[in-house]
Amino acid sequence: MTRILGVTGWSGAGKTTLIRQLIPRLVDQGLSVSTIKHAHHRFDVDQSGKDSWIHRQAGARQVLVASDTRWALMCELRGAPEPRLDELLARLDPVDLVLVEGYKRDRHPKLEVWRAATGQSPIFQDDPTVVALAADAPPPGAGLPVLPLDDVDAVARFVVANAVPLEAVPFGAAP
């Protein structure tokens, strides 16, 4: 059964760094882990001038690149709406745990990464789907569990204990 937990926070808070540290700890526990990362800007995994790039530039809607070590499927939206998180999750192979970075507005449970130095207000104040914080210091008014951001083992234990079954998530944007 696939379980899910989001990792959210403002830019510069350390979401990607935390996820990079969590994955090997979770894998060492025997869990299969996948991730979904929301990109806020136009991004490209392809390289200008490569055959796959040329295919996409020519108008191909999907380009699948494969080798003996990995494969990647690139899909051009060509004006179609951005896929919803639940649609993207459905494309993943079954795993024990999916960590979702970003997707602040969706209703899956989230661990917020918060650093006082960013100067940003904590997201949990306006988002009831945040179930805990990984922080460098407890933010004011935190009525949620606060895990030390530098204690990755404690954060990993929290993730394992609090990720929810995919079927239990009411997908769609939070009200």
N, CA and C atoms as an extended XYZ file, in Angstrom:
525
Properties=species:S:1:pos:R:3:atomname:S:1:resname:S:1:resid:I:1 pbc="F F F"
N         0.846       -1.176        0.000 N   MET     1
C         0.000        0.000        0.000 CA  MET     1
C         0.893        1.242        0.000 C   MET     1
N         0.716        2.077       -0.976 N   THR     2
C         1.482        3.317       -1.069 CA  THR     2
C         0.966        4.328       -0.056 C   THR     2
N         1.912        4.933        0.652 N   ARG     3
C         1.571        6.015        1.580 CA  ARG     3
C         2.233        7.293        1.087 C   ARG     3
N         1.705        8.432        1.546 N   ILE     4
C         2.139        9.724        1.033 CA  ILE     4
C         2.313       10.709        2.184 C   ILE     4
N         3.306       11.576        2.037 N   LEU     5
C         3.475       12.715        2.934 CA  LEU     5
C         4.146       13.814        2.131 C   LEU     5
N         3.624       15.009        2.252 N   GLY     6
C         4.207       16.143        1.558 CA  GLY     6
C         5.260       16.822        2.410 C   GLY     6
N         6.169       17.493        1.748 N   VAL     7
C         7.159       18.342        2.400 CA  VAL     7
C         6.974       19.711        1.776 C   VAL     7
N         6.565       20.667        2.598 N   THR     8
C         6.251       21.994        2.088 CA  THR     8
C         7.073       23.037        2.825 C   THR     8
N         7.080       24.220        2.324 N   GLY     9
C         7.815       25.321        2.943 CA  GLY     9
C         8.136       26.350        1.878 C   GLY     9
N         8.567       27.499        2.351 N   TRP    10
C         8.917       28.570        1.429 CA  TRP    10
C        10.262       28.296        0.776 C   TRP    10
N        10.513       28.944       -0.327 N   SER    11
C        11.791       28.816       -1.023 CA  SER    11
C        12.933       29.160       -0.070 C   SER    11
N        13.963       28.344       -0.075 N   GLY    12
C        15.129       28.587        0.765 CA  GLY    12
C        15.039       28.000        2.159 C   GLY    12
N        13.930       27.340        2.473 N   ALA    13
C        13.770       26.777        3.819 CA  ALA    13
C        14.538       25.464        3.988 C   ALA    13
N        14.797       24.754        2.892 N   GLY    14
C        15.553       23.511        2.981 CA  GLY    14
C        14.763       22.259        2.664 C   GLY    14
N        13.684       22.383        1.902 N   LYS    15
C        12.856       21.214        1.563 CA  LYS    15
C        13.659       20.161        0.807 C   LYS    15
N        14.315       20.572       -0.254 N   THR    16
C        15.061       19.625       -1.079 CA  THR    16
C        16.203       18.999       -0.295 C   THR    16
N        16.895       19.779        0.499 N   THR    17
C        17.983       19.250        1.319 CA  THR    17
C        17.463       18.198        2.285 C   THR    17
N        16.335       18.463        2.918 N   LEU    18
C        15.766       17.496        3.853 CA  LEU    18
C        15.359       16.221        3.121 C   LEU    18
N        14.693       16.348        1.993 N   ILE    19
C        14.276       15.167        1.237 CA  ILE    19
C        15.497       14.361        0.792 C   ILE    19
N        16.534       15.033        0.327 N   ARG    20
C        17.763       14.347       -0.089 CA  ARG    20
C        18.362       13.550        1.066 C   ARG    20
N        18.252       14.070        2.296 N   GLN    21
C        18.767       13.363        3.467 CA  GLN    21
C        17.823       12.254        3.928 C   GLN    21
N        16.526       12.456        3.744 N   LEU    22
C        15.535       11.459        4.168 CA  LEU    22
C        15.552       10.205        3.308 C   LEU    22
N        15.664       10.357        2.020 N   ILE    23
C        15.533        9.214        1.109 CA  ILE    23
C        16.470        8.069        1.487 C   ILE    23
N        17.789        8.299        1.656 N   PRO    24
C        18.639        7.153        1.983 CA  PRO    24
C        18.307        6.516        3.340 C   PRO    24
N        17.868        7.307        4.292 N   ARG    25
C        17.492        6.737        5.590 CA  ARG    25
C        16.253        5.850        5.470 C   ARG    25
N        15.299        6.289        4.667 N   LEU    26
C        14.083        5.505        4.456 CA  LEU    26
C        14.383        4.236        3.656 C   LEU    26
N        15.223        4.359        2.639 N   VAL    27
C        15.612        3.206        1.835 CA  VAL    27
C        16.380        2.196        2.696 C   VAL    27
N        17.245        2.693        3.600 N   ASP    28
C        17.984        1.808        4.509 CA  ASP    28
C        17.055        1.020        5.426 C   ASP    28
N        15.844        1.522        5.635 N   GLN    29
C        14.851        0.813        6.449 CA  GLN    29
C        14.075       -0.212        5.617 C   GLN    29
N        14.427       -0.335        4.352 N   GLY    30
C        13.775       -1.305        3.487 CA  GLY    30
C        12.564       -0.766        2.747 C   GLY    30
N        12.338        0.545        2.808 N   LEU    31
C        11.193        1.146        2.120 CA  LEU    31
C        11.557        1.497        0.689 C   LEU    31
N        10.613        1.297       -0.217 N   SER    32
C        10.772        1.815       -1.574 CA  SER    32
C        10.174        3.221       -1.569 C   SER    32
N        10.908        4.162       -2.139 N   VAL    33
C        10.529        5.576       -2.066 CA  VAL    33
C        10.533        6.188       -3.465 C   VAL    33
N         9.502        6.956       -3.754 N   SER    34
C         9.459        7.790       -4.958 CA  SER    34
C         9.169        9.218       -4.517 C   SER    34
N         9.432       10.158       -5.390 N   THR    35
C         9.151       11.558       -5.087 CA  THR    35
C         8.445       12.212       -6.262 C   THR    35
N         7.688       13.229       -5.941 N   ILE    36
C         7.123       14.131       -6.944 CA  ILE    36
C         7.504       15.528       -6.511 C   ILE    36
N         8.092       16.280       -7.425 N   LYS    37
C         8.546       17.641       -7.147 CA  LYS    37
C         7.801       18.596       -8.060 C   LYS    37
N         7.147       19.579       -7.473 N   HIS    38
C         6.471       20.595       -8.280 CA  HIS    38
C         7.478       21.669       -8.655 C   HIS    38
N         7.558       21.964       -9.922 N   ALA    39
C         8.447       23.016      -10.411 CA  ALA    39
C         7.604       24.268      -10.632 C   ALA    39
N         8.018       25.372      -10.073 N   HIS    40
C         7.260       26.608      -10.176 CA  HIS    40
C         7.582       27.400      -11.443 C   HIS    40
N         8.669       27.056      -12.062 N   HIS    41
C         9.101       27.807      -13.241 CA  HIS    41
C         9.136       26.862      -14.433 C   HIS    41
N         9.233       27.449      -15.587 N   ARG    42
C         9.421       26.603      -16.765 CA  ARG    42
C        10.729       25.852      -16.565 C   ARG    42
N        10.670       24.564      -16.713 N   PHE    43
C        11.876       23.765      -16.542 CA  PHE    43
C        12.016       22.828      -17.722 C   PHE    43
N        13.196       22.289      -17.894 N   ASP    44
C        13.422       21.342      -18.966 CA  ASP    44
C        14.436       20.317      -18.494 C   ASP    44
N        14.102       19.055      -18.628 N   VAL    45
C        15.040       17.988      -18.291 CA  VAL    45
C        15.865       17.601      -19.509 C   VAL    45
N        15.509       18.154      -20.634 N   ASP    46
C        16.159       17.854      -21.893 CA  ASP    46
C        17.253       18.880      -22.172 C   ASP    46
N        18.093       18.581      -23.162 N   GLN    47
C        19.168       19.503      -23.518 CA  GLN    47
C        19.016       19.946      -24.969 C   GLN    47
N        19.161       21.229      -25.155 N   SER    48
C        19.062       21.800      -26.492 CA  SER    48
C        20.026       21.090      -27.442 C   SER    48
N        19.505       20.725      -28.612 N   GLY    49
C        20.330       20.087      -29.628 CA  GLY    49
C        20.327       18.572      -29.582 C   GLY    49
N        19.936       17.970      -28.476 N   LYS    50
C        19.864       16.509      -28.394 CA  LYS    50
C        18.695       16.017      -29.241 C   LYS    50
N        18.759       14.757      -29.670 N   ASP    51
C        17.709       14.213      -30.525 CA  ASP    51
C        16.331       14.332      -29.881 C   ASP    51
N        16.228       14.019      -28.582 N   SER    52
C        14.933       14.100      -27.903 CA  SER    52
C        14.417       15.534      -27.893 C   SER    52
N        15.286       16.495      -27.712 N   TRP    53
C        14.919       17.915      -27.738 CA  TRP    53
C        14.415       18.280      -29.135 C   TRP    53
N        15.115       17.774      -30.138 N   ILE    54
C        14.723       18.048      -31.529 CA  ILE    54
C        13.335       17.464      -31.801 C   ILE    54
N        13.072       16.272      -31.287 N   HIS    55
C        11.754       15.656      -31.471 CA  HIS    55
C        10.654       16.516      -30.838 C   HIS    55
N        10.911       16.996      -29.624 N   ARG    56
C         9.911       17.832      -28.949 CA  ARG    56
C         9.716       19.145      -29.684 C   ARG    56
N        10.800       19.754      -30.119 N   GLN    57
C        10.702       21.019      -30.843 CA  GLN    57
C         9.945       20.852      -32.150 C   GLN    57
N        10.018       19.666      -32.728 N   ALA    58
C         9.317       19.389      -33.974 CA  ALA    58
C         7.822       19.182      -33.759 C   ALA    58
N         7.398       19.026      -32.497 N   GLY    59
C         5.976       18.918      -32.207 CA  GLY    59
C         5.525       17.634      -31.550 C   GLY    59
N         6.440       16.714      -31.256 N   ALA    60
C         6.037       15.469      -30.602 CA  ALA    60
C         5.425       15.782      -29.238 C   ALA    60
N         4.332       15.151      -28.944 N   ARG    61
C         3.659       15.369      -27.653 CA  ARG    61
C         4.350       14.612      -26.526 C   ARG    61
N         4.821       13.393      -26.804 N   GLN    62
C         5.577       12.613      -25.831 CA  GLN    62
C         6.859       12.117      -26.479 C   GLN    62
N         7.932       12.148      -25.703 N   VAL    63
C         9.210       11.604      -26.142 CA  VAL    63
C         9.723       10.739      -24.997 C   VAL    63
N         9.946        9.471      -25.304 N   LEU    64
C        10.483        8.550      -24.307 CA  LEU    64
C        11.932        8.267      -24.680 C   LEU    64
N        12.832        8.500      -23.729 N   VAL    65
C        14.256        8.256      -23.930 CA  VAL    65
C        14.632        7.098      -23.018 C   VAL    65
N        15.323        6.100      -23.560 N   ALA    66
C        15.670        4.923      -22.765 CA  ALA    66
C        17.109        4.493      -23.022 C   ALA    66
N        17.711        3.959      -21.976 N   SER    67
C        19.043        3.363      -22.074 CA  SER    67
C        19.072        2.138      -21.172 C   SER    67
N        20.251        1.572      -20.983 N   ASP    68
C        20.349        0.403      -20.122 CA  ASP    68
C        20.385        0.770      -18.640 C   ASP    68
N        20.350        2.061      -18.306 N   THR    69
C        20.369        2.473      -16.892 CA  THR    69
C        19.123        3.211      -16.438 C   THR    69
N        18.379        3.838      -17.352 N   ARG    70
C        17.167        4.565      -16.957 CA  ARG    70
C        16.348        4.901      -18.176 C   ARG    70
N        15.110        5.307      -17.933 N   TRP    71
C        14.283        5.835      -19.003 CA  TRP    71
C        13.524        7.042      -18.470 C   TRP    71
N        13.152        7.920      -19.361 N   ALA    72
C        12.417        9.126      -18.985 CA  ALA    72
C        11.372        9.413      -20.053 C   ALA    72
N        10.202        9.764      -19.597 N   LEU    73
C         9.122       10.139      -20.501 CA  LEU    73
C         8.866       11.629      -20.324 C   LEU    73
N         9.025       12.374      -21.402 N   MET    74
C         8.736       13.800      -21.382 CA  MET    74
C         7.426       14.032      -22.113 C   MET    74
N         6.532       14.754      -21.476 N   CYS    75
C         5.224       15.034      -22.056 CA  CYS    75
C         5.072       16.537      -22.211 C   CYS    75
N         4.799       16.963      -23.406 N   GLU    76
C         4.554       18.375      -23.678 CA  GLU    76
C         3.069       18.646      -23.479 C   GLU    76
N         2.738       19.646      -22.696 N   LEU    77
C         1.325       19.946      -22.452 CA  LEU    77
C         0.659       20.592      -23.661 C   LEU    77
N         1.408       21.354      -24.415 N   ARG    78
C         0.882       21.974      -25.635 CA  ARG    78
C        -0.492       22.619      -25.414 C   ARG    78
N        -0.589       23.381      -24.329 N   GLY    79
C        -1.826       24.102      -24.035 CA  GLY    79
C        -2.784       23.380      -23.118 C   GLY    79
N        -2.565       22.098      -22.863 N   ALA    80
C        -3.425       21.360      -21.928 CA  ALA    80
C        -3.124       21.838      -20.511 C   ALA    80
N        -4.076       21.692      -19.588 N   PRO    81
C        -3.823       22.145      -18.223 CA  PRO    81
C        -2.750       21.299      -17.529 C   PRO    81
N        -2.087       21.910      -16.569 N   GLU    82
C        -1.083       21.198      -15.771 CA  GLU    82
C        -1.755       20.011      -15.075 C   GLU    82
N        -1.128       18.838      -15.096 N   PRO    83
C        -1.747       17.681      -14.436 CA  PRO    83
C        -1.878       17.912      -12.930 C   PRO    83
N        -2.962       17.392      -12.372 N   ARG    84
C        -3.177       17.467      -10.926 CA  ARG    84
C        -2.262       16.457      -10.230 C   ARG    84
N        -2.029       16.673       -8.954 N   LEU    85
C        -1.173       15.792       -8.178 CA  LEU    85
C        -1.681       14.351       -8.207 C   LEU    85
N        -2.973       14.141       -8.050 N   ASP    86
C        -3.487       12.770       -8.063 CA  ASP    86
C        -3.265       12.093       -9.412 C   ASP    86
N        -3.310       12.850      -10.497 N   GLU    87
C        -3.051       12.282      -11.817 CA  GLU    87
C        -1.585       11.862      -11.945 C   GLU    87
N        -0.705       12.673      -11.394 N   LEU    88
C         0.720       12.342      -11.452 CA  LEU    88
C         1.041       11.146      -10.570 C   LEU    88
N         0.446       11.099       -9.390 N   LEU    89
C         0.660        9.960       -8.496 CA  LEU    89
C         0.210        8.656       -9.155 C   LEU    89
N        -0.856        8.708       -9.922 N   ALA    90
C        -1.365        7.515      -10.595 CA  ALA    90
C        -0.388        6.991      -11.651 C   ALA    90
N         0.519        7.819      -12.101 N   ARG    91
C         1.501        7.406      -13.108 CA  ARG    91
C         2.701        6.684      -12.495 C   ARG    91
N         2.878        6.804      -11.184 N   LEU    92
C         4.018        6.163      -10.528 CA  LEU    92
C         3.764        4.682      -10.299 C   LEU    92
N         4.839        3.903      -10.336 N   ASP    93
C         4.739        2.501       -9.943 CA  ASP    93
C         4.444        2.440       -8.448 C   ASP    93
N         3.804        1.367       -7.983 N   PRO    94
C         3.549        1.231       -6.547 CA  PRO    94
C         4.863        1.190       -5.746 C   PRO    94
N         4.893        1.944       -4.671 N   VAL    95
C         6.027        1.983       -3.745 CA  VAL    95
C         5.466        2.062       -2.329 C   VAL    95
N         6.351        1.962       -1.351 N   ASP    96
C         5.914        2.087        0.037 CA  ASP    96
C         5.561        3.532        0.397 C   ASP    96
N         6.347        4.478       -0.133 N   LEU    97
C         6.196        5.866        0.288 CA  LEU    97
C         6.487        6.822       -0.861 C   LEU    97
N         5.614        7.816       -1.013 N   VAL    98
C         5.856        8.912       -1.950 CA  VAL    98
C         5.996       10.188       -1.139 C   VAL    98
N         7.126       10.861       -1.316 N   LEU    99
C         7.324       12.183       -0.736 CA  LEU    99
C         7.006       13.208       -1.816 C   LEU    99
N         6.185       14.179       -1.461 N   VAL   100
C         5.755       15.196       -2.418 CA  VAL   100
C         6.345       16.532       -1.983 C   VAL   100
N         7.160       17.121       -2.851 N   GLU   101
C         7.731       18.441       -2.553 CA  GLU   101
C         6.952       19.492       -3.321 C   GLU   101
N         6.471       20.471       -2.589 N   GLY   102
C         5.655       21.507       -3.206 CA  GLY   102
C         4.188       21.160       -3.081 C   GLY   102
N         3.418       21.563       -4.055 N   TYR   103
C         1.969       21.332       -4.045 CA  TYR   103
C         1.354       21.839       -2.737 C   TYR   103
N         1.722       23.060       -2.364 N   LYS   104
C         1.226       23.675       -1.126 CA  LYS   104
C        -0.290       23.707       -1.048 C   LYS   104
N        -0.951       23.896       -2.184 N   ARG   105
C        -2.404       24.113       -2.162 CA  ARG   105
C        -3.216       22.823       -2.140 C   ARG   105
N        -2.554       21.680       -2.291 N   ASP   106
C        -3.284       20.413       -2.269 CA  ASP   106
C        -3.521       19.963       -0.825 C   ASP   106
N        -4.461       19.020       -0.657 N   ARG   107
C        -4.932       18.650        0.683 CA  ARG   107
C        -4.272       17.415        1.283 C   ARG   107
N        -3.169       16.967        0.741 N   HIS   108
C        -2.466       15.848        1.360 CA  HIS   108
C        -1.756       16.330        2.634 C   HIS   108
N        -1.519       15.440        3.604 N   PRO   109
C        -0.832       15.865        4.823 CA  PRO   109
C         0.606       16.274        4.507 C   PRO   109
N         1.063       17.309        5.220 N   LYS   110
C         2.370       17.883        4.919 CA  LYS   110
C         3.190       18.111        6.185 C   LYS   110
N         4.486       17.974        6.019 N   LEU   111
C         5.475       18.368        7.004 CA  LEU   111
C         6.055       19.680        6.487 C   LEU   111
N         5.971       20.716        7.296 N   GLU   112
C         6.501       22.011        6.859 CA  GLU   112
C         7.936       22.174        7.314 C   GLU   112
N         8.803       22.560        6.374 N   VAL   113
C        10.181       22.930        6.697 CA  VAL   113
C        10.180       24.438        6.893 C   VAL   113
N        10.603       24.870        8.088 N   TRP   114
C        10.546       26.298        8.402 CA  TRP   114
C        11.849       26.753        9.032 C   TRP   114
N        12.359       27.848        8.564 N   ARG   115
C        13.558       28.493        9.127 CA  ARG   115
C        13.219       29.936        9.451 C   ARG   115
N        13.527       30.337       10.649 N   ALA   116
C        13.267       31.707       11.081 CA  ALA   116
C        13.973       32.715       10.172 C   ALA   116
N        15.155       32.363        9.692 N   ALA   117
C        15.963       33.297        8.901 CA  ALA   117
C        15.322       33.676        7.570 C   ALA   117
N        14.363       32.887        7.087 N   THR   118
C        13.742       33.242        5.806 CA  THR   118
C        12.860       34.478        5.940 C   THR   118
N        12.419       34.760        7.176 N   GLY   119
C        11.553       35.912        7.395 CA  GLY   119
C        10.109       35.671        6.979 C   GLY   119
N         9.786       34.477        6.534 N   GLN   120
C         8.432       34.151        6.093 CA  GLN   120
C         7.593       33.657        7.268 C   GLN   120
N         6.314       33.944        7.218 N   SER   121
C         5.394       33.382        8.202 CA  SER   121
C         5.246       31.893        7.935 C   SER   121
N         5.089       31.101        8.984 N   PRO   122
C         4.900       29.667        8.760 CA  PRO   122
C         3.625       29.392        7.970 C   PRO   122
N         3.690       28.420        7.097 N   ILE   123
C         2.556       28.033        6.261 CA  ILE   123
C         1.442       27.421        7.094 C   ILE   123
N         1.805       26.705        8.166 N   PHE   124
C         0.800       25.996        8.974 CA  PHE   124
C        -0.277       26.933        9.508 C   PHE   124
N         0.045       28.215        9.643 N   GLN   125
C        -0.925       29.179       10.168 CA  GLN   125
C        -2.157       29.296        9.275 C   GLN   125
N        -1.981       29.037        7.980 N   ASP   126
C        -3.091       29.135        7.030 CA  ASP   126
C        -3.412       27.818        6.340 C   ASP   126
N        -2.729       26.741        6.728 N   ASP   127
C        -2.920       25.459        6.045 CA  ASP   127
C        -3.152       24.351        7.065 C   ASP   127
N        -4.387       23.905        7.213 N   PRO   128
C        -4.682       22.865        8.197 CA  PRO   128
C        -4.140       21.486        7.813 C   PRO   128
N        -3.599       21.329        6.604 N   THR   129
C        -3.040       20.034        6.216 CA  THR   129
C        -1.601       19.850        6.690 C   THR   129
N        -0.985       20.897        7.236 N   VAL   130
C         0.352       20.756        7.819 CA  VAL   130
C         0.184       20.052        9.161 C   VAL   130
N         0.839       18.894        9.303 N   VAL   131
C         0.673       18.072       10.502 CA  VAL   131
C         1.838       18.205       11.473 C   VAL   131
N         2.965       18.781       11.019 N   ALA   132
C         4.127       18.968       11.883 CA  ALA   132
C         5.107       19.892       11.179 C   ALA   132
N         6.105       20.319       11.930 N   LEU   133
C         7.145       21.174       11.375 CA  LEU   133
C         8.504       20.551       11.632 C   LEU   133
N         9.405       20.734       10.677 N   ALA   134
C        10.828       20.474       10.865 CA  ALA   134
C        11.435       21.864       10.818 C   ALA   134
N        11.960       22.329       11.946 N   ALA   135
C        12.351       23.735       12.041 CA  ALA   135
C        13.670       23.890       12.778 C   ALA   135
N        14.328       25.020       12.508 N   ASP   136
C        15.560       25.330       13.229 CA  ASP   136
C        15.263       25.913       14.603 C   ASP   136
N        14.029       26.378       14.793 N   ALA   137
C        13.549       26.882       16.089 CA  ALA   137
C        12.029       26.851       16.039 C   ALA   137
N        11.372       26.574       17.160 N   PRO   138
C         9.901       26.549       17.119 CA  PRO   138
C         9.330       27.920       16.752 C   PRO   138
N         8.467       27.972       15.740 N   PRO   139
C         7.852       29.242       15.401 CA  PRO   139
C         6.806       29.609       16.446 C   PRO   139
N         6.521       30.889       16.577 N   PRO   140
C         5.503       31.314       17.537 CA  PRO   140
C         4.149       30.691       17.222 C   PRO   140
N         3.471       30.244       18.240 N   GLY   141
C         2.120       29.722       18.091 CA  GLY   141
C         2.032       28.337       17.490 C   GLY   141
N         3.136       27.608       17.452 N   ALA   142
C         3.108       26.268       16.858 CA  ALA   142
C         2.399       25.310       17.806 C   ALA   142
N         1.202       24.929       17.450 N   GLY   143
C         0.463       23.945       18.229 CA  GLY   143
C         0.613       22.557       17.635 C   GLY   143
N         1.646       22.379       16.826 N   LEU   144
C         1.918       21.116       16.147 CA  LEU   144
C         3.248       20.561       16.646 C   LEU   144
N         3.500       19.287       16.407 N   PRO   145
C         4.835       18.763       16.723 CA  PRO   145
C         5.901       19.539       15.950 C   PRO   145
N         6.991       19.865       16.619 N   VAL   146
C         8.112       20.553       15.982 CA  VAL   146
C         9.338       19.659       16.124 C   VAL   146
N         9.846       19.209       14.996 N   LEU   147
C        11.021       18.339       14.965 CA  LEU   147
C        12.249       19.181       14.654 C   LEU   147
N        13.389       18.873       15.283 N   PRO   148
C        14.604       19.616       14.942 CA  PRO   148
C        15.001       19.331       13.492 C   PRO   148
N        15.153       20.366       12.722 N   LEU   149
C        15.457       20.234       11.299 CA  LEU   149
C        16.754       19.469       11.074 C   LEU   149
N        17.691       19.579       11.993 N   ASP   150
C        18.978       18.899       11.817 CA  ASP   150
C        18.986       17.465       12.345 C   ASP   150
N        17.867       16.986       12.878 N   ASP   151
C        17.768       15.605       13.356 CA  ASP   151
C        16.994       14.784       12.316 C   ASP   151
N        17.696       14.411       11.262 N   VAL   152
C        17.056       13.739       10.133 CA  VAL   152
C        16.484       12.386       10.555 C   VAL   152
N        17.122       11.708       11.505 N   ASP   153
C        16.586       10.421       11.965 CA  ASP   153
C        15.224       10.606       12.623 C   ASP   153
N        15.077       11.652       13.429 N   ALA   154
C        13.779       11.923       14.063 CA  ALA   154
C        12.735       12.274       13.012 C   ALA   154
N        13.124       13.038       12.015 N   VAL   155
C        12.193       13.397       10.944 CA  VAL   155
C        11.795       12.135       10.171 C   VAL   155
N        12.755       11.248        9.902 N   ALA   156
C        12.454       10.003        9.188 CA  ALA   156
C        11.481        9.146        9.991 C   ALA   156
N        11.675        9.060       11.299 N   ARG   157
C        10.741        8.297       12.134 CA  ARG   157
C         9.344        8.903       12.049 C   ARG   157
N         9.251       10.231       12.071 N   PHE   158
C         7.961       10.904       11.968 CA  PHE   158
C         7.303       10.591       10.623 C   PHE   158
N         8.079       10.660        9.551 N   VAL   159
C         7.542       10.396        8.216 CA  VAL   159
C         6.967        8.986        8.148 C   VAL   159
N         7.718        8.007        8.623 N   VAL   160
C         7.255        6.617        8.582 CA  VAL   160
C         5.981        6.450        9.406 C   VAL   160
N         5.935        7.089       10.555 N   ALA   161
C         4.772        6.937       11.441 CA  ALA   161
C         3.551        7.715       10.973 C   ALA   161
N         3.735        8.750       10.163 N   ASN   162
C         2.617        9.647        9.856 CA  ASN   162
C         2.237        9.756        8.388 C   ASN   162
N         2.946        9.082        7.506 N   ALA   163
C         2.514        9.069        6.104 CA  ALA   163
C         1.173        8.342        6.045 C   ALA   163
N         0.294        8.803        5.187 N   VAL   164
C        -1.058        8.243        5.127 CA  VAL   164
C        -1.246        7.446        3.834 C   VAL   164
N        -2.143        6.461        3.872 N   PRO   165
C        -2.429        5.720        2.643 CA  PRO   165
C        -2.943        6.663        1.550 C   PRO   165
N        -2.463        6.438        0.367 N   LEU   166
C        -2.841        7.266       -0.777 CA  LEU   166
C        -4.357        7.345       -0.936 C   LEU   166
N        -5.028        6.238       -0.684 N   GLU   167
C        -6.484        6.193       -0.852 CA  GLU   167
C        -7.220        7.095        0.134 C   GLU   167
N        -6.561        7.486        1.226 N   ALA   168
C        -7.205        8.283        2.268 CA  ALA   168
C        -7.109        9.789        2.016 C   ALA   168
N        -6.423       10.176        0.948 N   VAL   169
C        -6.184       11.608        0.698 CA  VAL   169
C        -7.307       12.181       -0.171 C   VAL   169
N        -7.969       13.254        0.318 N   PRO   170
C        -9.013       13.906       -0.497 CA  PRO   170
C        -8.360       14.910       -1.457 C   PRO   170
N        -7.962       14.433       -2.624 N   PHE   171
C        -7.200       15.278       -3.538 CA  PHE   171
C        -8.020       16.460       -4.026 C   PHE   171
N        -7.288       17.462       -4.432 N   GLY   172
C        -7.863       18.715       -4.906 CA  GLY   172
C        -7.331       19.839       -4.055 C   GLY   172
N        -7.509       21.029       -4.524 N   ALA   173
C        -6.995       22.196       -3.821 CA  ALA   173
C        -7.734       22.394       -2.506 C   ALA   173
N        -6.963       22.789       -1.494 N   ALA   174
C        -7.560       23.085       -0.184 CA  ALA   174
C        -8.444       24.309       -0.296 C   ALA   174
N        -9.495       24.374        0.527 N   PRO   175
C       -10.406       25.525        0.441 CA  PRO   175
C        -9.729       26.815        0.859 C   PRO   175
